[in-house]
Amino acid sequence: MADPISLLPLRIENPGHDESLNSFIARLGTRNGVSNIRIWASNTFGIHFATETYSDDAIHRISVASGIPAARLHLMQEHHFLLGSAHQVGDRVAEPAIVIIKRRVCPACLREHGFTKAAAEMRFVRICPEHRTHLICHVPDTDTLLNWDTGAQNICGEKIDLSAIQQDPLDPVLLEGQTYLLNAMNGIEQYEPPLLQGMKPQDLWLLISRFGYFAHLSRGINPADPFHRHIEQLQLDGPKDLQQRADISDLHCSLFLTAGLRILSEDPDTFEAGITYAMANRETKAVYFIDRIRPAFAHWTPRPLIAECIERAYEERPPKHARLA
């Protein structure tokens, strides 16, 4: 029996470099004049567009329609969901702590490349790695999240052209934590601090983000760094915000990830010295750190040394209501 999906009238010769599979499907729809990418993709390929990993059958249908080999599309999906390093390839199940299903775009990428890169669909990526500019996830000047009910990736709302948004690049230091995670998840060789060696990508993400929340601890390591003074001004409800709240700003996320990476990148002796410094100075925030971080790691200990340091500090912490010296 012939495959029910025929070649699309207009095709794209090749996916873009590092393009997400969802972006490629969206461009196919746009090129063929569809008015609603989400509905068209769902009806054409039998998928829940941009909200799931796609089965082998769905990949086959996309391959036949687009003319792109299924093996290439599988690789795009594996890059998108980081299956090669974080998951069993056969299951094709996304890790919710890493992959976000909300639509995000980089205006500069849309202008220069005409598509969205896979990195934009990683939960912890809030700044475009190439352009160092904010990823856009809301309709401009509103609280409405972007969706795929559109005929083109650069269009949202009332025909707003997202590619026209101009932004200045951010300081490269803000990308340190994000870059480390991206490199780890994509198998790119880099220096691995002792406290982070050999960890699974999803554990790395959770560990770095949780310690980023307690970034004031690093004052014991480098108290003169203005980066940490900036961190101290940020107020969030708790470490889980970074993985659960859709409205957390990309600047918050990047600052916290980078602070967490810096704390955990120190050698074990320096890490413990940082806790000792904070506790010895009887800082209110240090007490808060110990009280909050201990239960957060009670059932999740990615590194015994970290757990030991936290437990020791908890036992030796000053009274809750201790006044600053």
Secondary structure, 3 states (H helix, E strand, C coil): CCCCCCCCCCCCCCCCCCECHHHHHHHHHHHCCCCCHHHHHHHHHCCCCCCCCCCHHHHHHHHHHHCCCHHHHHHHHHHHHCHHHHCCCCCCCCCCCCECCCCCECHHHHHHCCCCEHHHHECCCCECCCCCCECECECCCCCCECCCCCCCCCEECCCEEHHHCCCCCCCHHHHHHHHHHHHHHCCCCCCCCHHHCCCCHHHHHHHHHHHHHCHHHHHHCCCCCHHHHHHHCCCCCCCCHHHHCCCCCHHHHHHHHHHHHHHHHCCHHHHHHHHHHHHHCCCHHHHHHHHHHHHHCCCCCCCHHHHHHHHHHHHHCCCCCCCCC
